[in-house]
Amino acid sequence: MPRKTISLPEDLADFVDNNHINLSRFVQDKLRELAESDDNKGELTEDQAKEIAQKLEDLGYLDR
């Protein structure tokens, strides 16, 4: 499989290095998650909607 290169700002590159993150694996996992979530077409489950609403309420953005 062909490989691609990504560029990171210096502060993120330092964070990756300092926290011993395997960047290739991390990017692969996140891109796979995004690709799989694309199948949902942005629709939220009822539980996800409730969780978001609760977080917004906790932050003071919703008054129920």
N, CA, C and O atoms as CSV, one atom per row, in Angstrom:
chain,resi,resn,atom,element,x,y,z
A,1,MET,N,N,0.854,-1.173,0.000
A,1,MET,CA,C,0.000,0.000,0.000
A,1,MET,C,C,0.898,1.234,0.000
A,1,MET,O,O,1.849,1.306,0.779
A,2,PRO,N,N,0.604,2.208,-0.871
A,2,PRO,CA,C,1.424,3.422,-0.901
A,2,PRO,C,C,1.262,4.220,0.386
A,2,PRO,O,O,0.192,4.228,0.994
A,3,ARG,N,N,2.316,4.877,0.784
A,3,ARG,CA,C,2.310,5.692,2.006
A,3,ARG,C,C,2.211,7.158,1.653
A,3,ARG,O,O,2.663,7.578,0.588
A,4,LYS,N,N,1.620,7.943,2.545
A,4,LYS,CA,C,1.511,9.394,2.395
A,4,LYS,C,C,2.198,10.053,3.584
A,4,LYS,O,O,2.364,9.433,4.635
A,5,THR,N,N,2.588,11.281,3.418
A,5,THR,CA,C,3.228,12.043,4.481
A,5,THR,C,C,2.292,13.159,4.915
A,5,THR,O,O,1.629,13.781,4.084
A,6,ILE,N,N,2.239,13.411,6.219
A,6,ILE,CA,C,1.472,14.544,6.731
A,6,ILE,C,C,2.419,15.494,7.440
A,6,ILE,O,O,3.476,15.090,7.926
A,7,SER,N,N,2.034,16.752,7.496
A,7,SER,CA,C,2.819,17.760,8.208
A,7,SER,C,C,2.062,18.170,9.453
A,7,SER,O,O,0.839,18.305,9.439
A,8,LEU,N,N,2.810,18.368,10.536
A,8,LEU,CA,C,2.218,18.803,11.794
A,8,LEU,C,C,2.861,20.103,12.241
A,8,LEU,O,O,4.056,20.307,12.028
A,9,PRO,N,N,2.081,20.989,12.862
A,9,PRO,CA,C,2.693,22.157,13.485
A,9,PRO,C,C,3.661,21.690,14.579
A,9,PRO,O,O,3.490,20.619,15.161
A,10,GLU,N,N,4.657,22.496,14.841
A,10,GLU,CA,C,5.707,22.148,15.803
A,10,GLU,C,C,5.154,21.752,17.169
A,10,GLU,O,O,5.629,20.790,17.773
A,11,ASP,N,N,4.143,22.495,17.666
A,11,ASP,CA,C,3.614,22.182,18.999
A,11,ASP,C,C,2.952,20.802,19.036
A,11,ASP,O,O,3.068,20.088,20.032
A,12,LEU,N,N,2.261,20.423,17.958
A,12,LEU,CA,C,1.657,19.095,17.933
A,12,LEU,C,C,2.710,18.007,17.776
A,12,LEU,O,O,2.591,16.934,18.368
A,13,ALA,N,N,3.729,18.275,16.988
A,13,ALA,CA,C,4.814,17.304,16.832
A,13,ALA,C,C,5.506,17.077,18.168
A,13,ALA,O,O,5.845,15.944,18.507
A,14,ASP,N,N,5.718,18.150,18.931
A,14,ASP,CA,C,6.324,18.021,20.266
A,14,ASP,C,C,5.432,17.207,21.193
A,14,ASP,O,O,5.913,16.362,21.947
A,15,PHE,N,N,4.122,17.467,21.131
A,15,PHE,CA,C,3.180,16.714,21.973
A,15,PHE,C,C,3.250,15.222,21.657
A,15,PHE,O,O,3.276,14.388,22.563
A,16,VAL,N,N,3.281,14.895,20.372
A,16,VAL,CA,C,3.369,13.494,19.942
A,16,VAL,C,C,4.644,12.869,20.485
A,16,VAL,O,O,4.619,11.772,21.041
A,17,ASP,N,N,5.752,13.569,20.323
A,17,ASP,CA,C,7.041,13.044,20.788
A,17,ASP,C,C,7.075,12.894,22.307
A,17,ASP,O,O,7.518,11.869,22.825
A,18,ASN,N,N,6.608,13.913,23.011
A,18,ASN,CA,C,6.662,13.898,24.478
A,18,ASN,C,C,5.763,12.839,25.097
A,18,ASN,O,O,6.035,12.355,26.195
A,19,ASN,N,N,4.688,12.475,24.392
A,19,ASN,CA,C,3.737,11.500,24.936
A,19,ASN,C,C,3.884,10.122,24.298
A,19,ASN,O,O,3.043,9.243,24.486
A,20,HIS,N,N,4.957,9.949,23.549
A,20,HIS,CA,C,5.285,8.648,22.947
A,20,HIS,C,C,4.111,8.058,22.170
A,20,HIS,O,O,3.800,6.873,22.291
A,21,ILE,N,N,3.466,8.905,21.372
A,21,ILE,CA,C,2.319,8.477,20.580
A,21,ILE,C,C,2.820,7.920,19.249
A,21,ILE,O,O,3.650,8.538,18.583
A,22,ASN,N,N,2.314,6.760,18.871
A,22,ASN,CA,C,2.607,6.211,17.552
A,22,ASN,C,C,1.685,6.935,16.578
A,22,ASN,O,O,0.525,6.560,16.406
A,23,LEU,N,N,2.208,7.961,15.956
A,23,LEU,CA,C,1.387,8.844,15.140
A,23,LEU,C,C,0.750,8.128,13.954
A,23,LEU,O,O,-0.415,8.367,13.639
A,24,SER,N,N,1.498,7.261,13.301
A,24,SER,CA,C,0.939,6.540,12.153
A,24,SER,C,C,-0.283,5.733,12.563
A,24,SER,O,O,-1.317,5.765,11.897
A,25,ARG,N,N,-0.148,5.016,13.660
A,25,ARG,CA,C,-1.267,4.189,14.146
A,25,ARG,C,C,-2.452,5.069,14.557
A,25,ARG,O,O,-3.600,4.745,14.255
A,26,PHE,N,N,-2.178,6.165,15.238
A,26,PHE,CA,C,-3.224,7.072,15.689
A,26,PHE,C,C,-4.012,7.633,14.501
A,26,PHE,O,O,-5.243,7.633,14.511
A,27,VAL,N,N,-3.300,8.108,13.486
A,27,VAL,CA,C,-3.955,8.687,12.317
A,27,VAL,C,C,-4.773,7.621,11.595
A,27,VAL,O,O,-5.900,7.880,11.173
A,28,GLN,N,N,-4.208,6.426,11.453
A,28,GLN,CA,C,-4.946,5.344,10.798
A,28,GLN,C,C,-6.244,5.040,11.539
A,28,GLN,O,O,-7.303,4.917,10.923
A,29,ASP,N,N,-6.158,4.920,12.861
A,29,ASP,CA,C,-7.346,4.610,13.660
A,29,ASP,C,C,-8.409,5.698,13.541
A,29,ASP,O,O,-9.593,5.400,13.385
A,30,LYS,N,N,-7.983,6.968,13.614
A,30,LYS,CA,C,-8.942,8.074,13.541
A,30,LYS,C,C,-9.581,8.168,12.158
A,30,LYS,O,O,-10.777,8.432,12.042
A,31,LEU,N,N,-8.794,7.954,11.119
A,31,LEU,CA,C,-9.360,7.993,9.775
A,31,LEU,C,C,-10.337,6.851,9.548
A,31,LEU,O,O,-11.353,7.022,8.873
A,32,ARG,N,N,-10.032,5.686,10.110
A,32,ARG,CA,C,-10.972,4.566,10.009
A,32,ARG,C,C,-12.280,4.885,10.732
A,32,ARG,O,O,-13.366,4.594,10.231
A,33,GLU,N,N,-12.159,5.495,11.929
A,33,GLU,CA,C,-13.365,5.893,12.674
A,33,GLU,C,C,-14.208,6.861,11.841
A,33,GLU,O,O,-15.428,6.720,11.766
A,34,LEU,N,N,-13.559,7.835,11.222
A,34,LEU,CA,C,-14.284,8.798,10.398
A,34,LEU,C,C,-14.948,8.122,9.210
A,34,LEU,O,O,-16.095,8.421,8.878
A,35,ALA,N,N,-14.236,7.222,8.580
A,35,ALA,CA,C,-14.800,6.522,7.422
A,35,ALA,C,C,-16.007,5.690,7.822
A,35,ALA,O,O,-17.006,5.647,7.103
A,36,GLU,N,N,-15.914,5.030,8.967
A,36,GLU,CA,C,-17.040,4.215,9.439
A,36,GLU,C,C,-18.210,5.089,9.863
A,36,GLU,O,O,-19.366,4.731,9.636
A,37,SER,N,N,-17.922,6.230,10.474
A,37,SER,CA,C,-19.005,7.104,10.927
A,37,SER,C,C,-19.685,7.782,9.746
A,37,SER,O,O,-20.821,8.238,9.878
A,38,ASP,N,N,-19.028,7.860,8.607
A,38,ASP,CA,C,-19.637,8.413,7.402
A,38,ASP,C,C,-20.870,7.628,6.998
A,38,ASP,O,O,-21.786,8.171,6.381
A,39,ASP,N,N,-20.893,6.338,7.351
A,39,ASP,CA,C,-22.037,5.495,7.028
A,39,ASP,C,C,-23.303,5.984,7.729
A,39,ASP,O,O,-24.411,5.728,7.258
A,40,ASN,N,N,-23.145,6.684,8.847
A,40,ASN,CA,C,-24.294,7.175,9.617
A,40,ASN,C,C,-24.859,8.466,9.037
A,40,ASN,O,O,-25.939,8.897,9.440
A,41,LYS,N,N,-24.160,9.082,8.112
A,41,LYS,CA,C,-24.599,10.329,7.467
A,41,LYS,C,C,-24.935,11.418,8.480
A,41,LYS,O,O,-25.822,12.238,8.244
A,42,GLY,N,N,-24.229,11.424,9.600
A,42,GLY,CA,C,-24.394,12.489,10.569
A,42,GLY,C,C,-25.614,12.373,11.459
A,42,GLY,O,O,-25.870,13.273,12.259
A,43,GLU,N,N,-26.373,11.301,11.346
A,43,GLU,CA,C,-27.545,11.145,12.189
A,43,GLU,C,C,-27.128,10.650,13.571
A,43,GLU,O,O,-26.293,9.754,13.696
A,44,LEU,N,N,-27.713,11.237,14.594
A,44,LEU,CA,C,-27.413,10.849,15.964
A,44,LEU,C,C,-28.442,9.839,16.467
A,44,LEU,O,O,-29.613,9.872,16.090
A,45,THR,N,N,-27.971,8.951,17.321
A,45,THR,CA,C,-28.911,8.074,17.992
A,45,THR,C,C,-29.597,8.891,19.082
A,45,THR,O,O,-29.142,9.981,19.429
A,46,GLU,N,N,-30.672,8.368,19.608
A,46,GLU,CA,C,-31.379,9.071,20.681
A,46,GLU,C,C,-30.473,9.253,21.895
A,46,GLU,O,O,-30.490,10.310,22.526
A,47,ASP,N,N,-29.680,8.230,22.226
A,47,ASP,CA,C,-28.762,8.325,23.362
A,47,ASP,C,C,-27.697,9.395,23.133
A,47,ASP,O,O,-27.359,10.143,24.051
A,48,GLN,N,N,-27.169,9.468,21.914
A,48,GLN,CA,C,-26.170,10.485,21.611
A,48,GLN,C,C,-26.769,11.882,21.736
A,48,GLN,O,O,-26.128,12.784,22.275
A,49,ALA,N,N,-27.982,12.065,21.247
A,49,ALA,CA,C,-28.646,13.364,21.334
A,49,ALA,C,C,-28.875,13.751,22.794
A,49,ALA,O,O,-28.674,14.907,23.169
A,50,LYS,N,N,-29.291,12.796,23.614
A,50,LYS,CA,C,-29.500,13.076,25.045
A,50,LYS,C,C,-28.191,13.444,25.733
A,50,LYS,O,O,-28.151,14.349,26.566
A,51,GLU,N,N,-27.127,12.739,25.382
A,51,GLU,CA,C,-25.821,13.014,25.983
A,51,GLU,C,C,-25.344,14.420,25.617
A,51,GLU,O,O,-24.835,15.145,26.472
A,52,ILE,N,N,-25.508,14.803,24.357
A,52,ILE,CA,C,-25.106,16.137,23.920
A,52,ILE,C,C,-25.954,17.199,24.611
A,52,ILE,O,O,-25.431,18.216,25.066
A,53,ALA,N,N,-27.250,16.964,24.689
A,53,ALA,CA,C,-28.145,17.915,25.356
A,53,ALA,C,C,-27.749,18.085,26.821
A,53,ALA,O,O,-27.763,19.200,27.343
A,54,GLN,N,N,-27.399,16.991,27.480
A,54,GLN,CA,C,-26.993,17.068,28.888
A,54,GLN,C,C,-25.702,17.874,29.035
A,54,GLN,O,O,-25.579,18.683,29.954
A,55,LYS,N,N,-24.755,17.661,28.148
A,55,LYS,CA,C,-23.495,18.410,28.195
A,55,LYS,C,C,-23.747,19.896,27.969
A,55,LYS,O,O,-23.159,20.738,28.648
A,56,LEU,N,N,-24.628,20.222,27.005
A,56,LEU,CA,C,-24.955,21.626,26.748
A,56,LEU,C,C,-25.656,22.261,27.948
A,56,LEU,O,O,-25.411,23.420,28.285
A,57,GLU,N,N,-26.527,21.487,28.583
A,57,GLU,CA,C,-27.212,21.988,29.771
A,57,GLU,C,C,-26.211,22.225,30.900
A,57,GLU,O,O,-26.273,23.245,31.587
A,58,ASP,N,N,-25.288,21.280,31.089
A,58,ASP,CA,C,-24.277,21.411,32.140
A,58,ASP,C,C,-23.405,22.651,31.916
A,58,ASP,O,O,-22.948,23.280,32.870
A,59,LEU,N,N,-23.185,22.987,30.655
A,59,LEU,CA,C,-22.361,24.156,30.325
A,59,LEU,C,C,-23.170,25.461,30.347
A,59,LEU,O,O,-22.608,26.543,30.180
A,60,GLY,N,N,-24.475,25.356,30.553
A,60,GLY,CA,C,-25.320,26.547,30.646
A,60,GLY,C,C,-25.885,27.001,29.315
A,60,GLY,O,O,-26.453,28.091,29.244
A,61,TYR,N,N,-25.755,26.219,28.266
A,61,TYR,CA,C,-26.272,26.612,26.960
A,61,TYR,C,C,-27.723,26.197,26.754
A,61,TYR,O,O,-28.399,26.745,25.883
A,62,LEU,N,N,-28.211,25.245,27.533
A,62,LEU,CA,C,-29.588,24.801,27.429
A,62,LEU,C,C,-30.270,24.955,28.777
A,62,LEU,O,O,-29.678,24.694,29.824
A,63,ASP,N,N,-31.500,25.374,28.734
A,63,ASP,CA,C,-32.275,25.501,29.967
A,63,ASP,C,C,-33.544,24.686,29.762
A,63,ASP,O,O,-34.477,25.114,29.083
A,64,ARG,N,N,-33.557,23.500,30.367
A,64,ARG,CA,C,-34.734,22.628,30.177
A,64,ARG,C,C,-35.636,22.682,31.361
A,64,ARG,O,O,-36.671,22.016,31.379
